Amino acid sequence: MTTPTAAVLFDLDGTLMDHSTAAVRAVLECWPDEDPAFLERRWVELTESYVERYAAGEMSFAEQRRRRAKALARELGRPDWDDAQADAWFAGYLTRYQGYWAAFPDVLPLFEELAARGLRFGIVTNGDGAQQRAKLERIGVLARVADCVIASAEVGAAKPEAAIFAAACARLGLPAGAVLHVGDLLDTDARGAAAAGLTGIWLDRPGTGAAADVPRITTLADLPALL
């Protein structure tokens, strides 16, 4: 018999918060005289690469920021930045990035509907716990998930590792079969959760394709129909 869903876990960046828009707007403001198409593409690529390496334990949170800044500066013809210059640039970028933090429009209505059904919530995110909680507070959902915010830096495991999903289920006091995890990355979120025994849902916001092995939605408004 199928175990009824008792809780829903969410990824944060790209799922609840529009990280990409915030990051792109911030980096464009930092380099107003550079090619915006190049900046948008390259900053997204560098962020994904270095955050992945940070999540894998290759470097500290501060170091991945510094290396991202230096890599972009080098490609823009400024190869000689030292740590202090990179840190100063990133501080300015971070202020702009934080100013653009916002939830996707489908987030709060979904939380209201799921709360009305008596479901519990949680967050499973690859990142620094303090920064991720600050994002959750800014977008208005921290109070909903405060008892279950699982950040990779705090549990020593990162998605798609089963251990981070197990930590979330343990925090909720629920078996994996009673928990859904929703995220915008097919392998990292949906398939990783499914491999850990949860129900993994792929939030394919751009509508880029189909995945036969896990359920796929293109908006959070479609999630209740899967419960």
Secondary structure, DSSP 8 states (H G I E B T S, - for coil): ------EEEE--BTTTB-HHHHHHHHHHHHSTTS-HHHHHHHHHHHHHHHHHHHHTTSS-HHHHHHHHHHHHHHHTT-TT--HHHHHHHHHHHHHHHHHT--B-TTHHHHHHHHHHTT-EEEEEESS-HHHHHHHHHHTT-HHHHTT-EEEHHHHT--TTSHHHHHHHHHHHT--GGGEEEEES-IIIIIIHHHHTTSEEEEE-TT-----TTS-EESSGGGGGGG-
